[in-house]
Structure formats: C-alpha cells, structure tokens
Amino acid sequence: MKRSLSLEEITVILEAEIILGEHRINKKIETIYCSDLMSDILSFSDSKSLLLTGLINPQAVRTAEMVEIAAICFVHGKHPHEETIELARQNDIILLSTKLSMFEASGRLYCASMEKCDDIK
C-alpha cells in the first residue's frame, strides 16, 4: 500500500537541499515523476506531484507550471540558474537538489512510500 510523503520527509530521504520554498515544506506529495523529457511530463497533471529531473533550464519549471506540479528536485547535485529559480518563485514551485542519481532517488522514494519496505538509509 502506498502512502503520501511530505516534502520534509522527501528532503531527508533524498538528503536534499531546499533551494526555494522552505515555507511550504509540509506539502504532501502523492505522485513522483522521473524524466528528462518534458514532453513525457506534459501527459500528467497533479498538484500533489514531485518531478525528479536532471534538467536545470527554465523549461523544466514551465512544464511543471503547465501541469501544476508542486515541486521539482534536481538530481546529481545540479542547481538551476537564477532565471530558473525566479520563474519557479513566480509560479510558487518548490525547488530541491539532491546529489543522488535519478535511479537511486526514485528507488528511495518508492521504498519510502510503501508501508512494507524496510527503512533505507
């Protein structure tokens, strides 16, 4: 059985840094999408979602805004440019960064969302 995770829990699981949106850290996340292809993300829409991506350009934020994704987590320790951060600020999108790969980050989040998975750290 799956359970939702708060962004606060997600930052701990991913050992992530909050780039933008610390005031909304208690927001619940129910769905996680992992992709560098923004066209794939456009087919999904959920305001309680997190996007894991390696893309740090403004297009990632524009895509998230179009489908109402609440937060973006950049993998491999990537940090977006100021233009991307400002666009996220204007659209009230939370930004995180983790040093983990997309594979490891998604695996950790999948396991954490399952009630029967063992704690992984």
C-alpha positions as CSV (number, residue, x, y, z in Angstrom):
1,M,0.0,0.0,0.0
2,K,1.3,3.4,-0.9
3,R,1.3,6.5,1.3
4,S,1.9,10.1,0.6
5,L,5.1,11.8,1.8
6,S,5.7,15.4,2.9
7,L,8.4,17.4,1.2
8,E,10.1,17.5,4.6
9,E,10.3,13.6,4.6
10,I,11.4,13.7,1.0
11,T,14.3,16.1,1.7
12,V,15.5,13.7,4.5
13,I,15.2,10.6,2.3
14,L,17.0,12.2,-0.6
15,E,19.5,14.1,1.6
16,A,18.3,17.1,-0.5
17,E,18.9,20.8,-0.2
18,I,15.9,23.2,-0.4
19,I,16.6,25.8,-3.0
20,L,13.2,27.5,-2.9
21,G,10.0,27.1,-1.0
22,E,11.1,26.2,2.6
23,H,7.9,27.8,3.9
24,R,5.9,25.0,2.1
25,I,8.0,22.1,3.3
26,N,4.9,20.4,4.9
27,K,3.2,20.0,1.5
28,K,2.1,16.4,0.8
29,I,3.4,14.6,-2.3
30,E,1.3,11.7,-3.7
31,T,3.0,11.1,-7.0
32,I,6.6,11.3,-8.3
33,Y,7.5,11.6,-11.9
34,C,11.1,10.9,-13.1
35,S,12.0,12.3,-16.5
36,D,14.3,14.5,-18.5
37,L,11.8,14.5,-21.4
38,M,9.4,17.3,-20.7
39,S,7.0,16.0,-23.3
40,D,6.5,12.9,-21.2
41,I,5.7,15.1,-18.2
42,L,3.0,17.1,-20.1
43,S,0.8,14.0,-20.3
44,F,0.5,14.0,-16.4
45,S,-1.2,16.6,-14.2
46,D,-1.3,16.5,-10.4
47,S,-0.8,19.3,-8.0
48,K,0.5,16.9,-5.4
49,S,3.4,15.8,-7.5
50,L,7.2,15.9,-7.4
51,L,9.3,15.9,-10.6
52,L,12.8,14.4,-10.4
53,T,14.9,15.6,-13.3
54,G,18.4,16.4,-14.4
55,L,17.3,19.4,-16.5
56,I,18.0,22.8,-14.8
57,N,16.7,25.1,-17.5
58,P,13.6,27.2,-17.3
59,Q,11.7,24.7,-19.5
60,A,11.5,22.3,-16.5
61,V,9.7,24.9,-14.5
62,R,7.5,26.0,-17.4
63,T,6.5,22.4,-17.8
64,A,5.8,21.9,-14.1
65,E,3.7,25.0,-14.1
66,M,1.6,23.8,-17.0
67,V,0.7,20.5,-15.4
68,E,0.6,22.0,-11.9
69,I,3.5,20.0,-10.4
70,A,4.2,21.3,-6.9
71,A,7.9,20.7,-6.6
72,I,11.0,19.8,-8.7
73,C,14.0,18.0,-7.4
74,F,17.2,18.3,-9.5
75,V,19.4,15.1,-9.3
76,H,23.2,14.7,-9.5
77,G,23.7,17.8,-7.3
78,K,22.6,20.1,-10.1
79,H,21.5,23.7,-9.2
80,P,19.4,25.8,-11.6
81,H,20.4,29.2,-12.8
82,E,18.9,32.3,-11.3
83,E,16.4,32.7,-14.2
84,T,15.0,29.2,-13.5
85,I,14.8,29.9,-9.7
86,E,13.0,33.2,-10.4
87,L,10.5,31.5,-12.7
88,A,9.8,28.9,-10.0
89,R,9.3,31.7,-7.4
90,Q,6.8,33.4,-9.7
91,N,4.9,30.2,-10.1
92,D,5.1,29.1,-6.5
93,I,7.0,25.9,-7.4
94,I,9.3,24.4,-4.7
95,L,12.9,23.5,-5.8
96,L,15.1,20.9,-4.3
97,S,18.5,19.4,-5.2
98,T,20.0,16.0,-4.3
99,K,23.4,14.6,-5.0
100,L,21.7,11.2,-5.7
101,S,21.2,9.9,-9.2
102,M,17.7,9.7,-10.6
103,F,17.7,5.9,-10.2
104,E,18.7,6.0,-6.6
105,A,16.4,8.9,-5.7
106,S,13.4,7.3,-7.3
107,G,14.2,3.9,-5.6
108,R,14.5,5.5,-2.2
109,L,11.2,7.4,-2.7
110,Y,9.4,4.3,-4.0
111,C,10.5,2.3,-1.0
112,A,9.6,5.1,1.5
113,S,6.1,5.3,0.0
114,M,5.5,1.6,0.5
115,E,4.3,0.6,4.0
116,K,6.1,-2.8,3.9
117,C,9.6,-1.6,2.8
118,D,12.4,-1.6,5.3
119,D,14.0,1.8,6.2
120,I,16.8,2.6,3.7
121,K,19.5,5.0,4.6
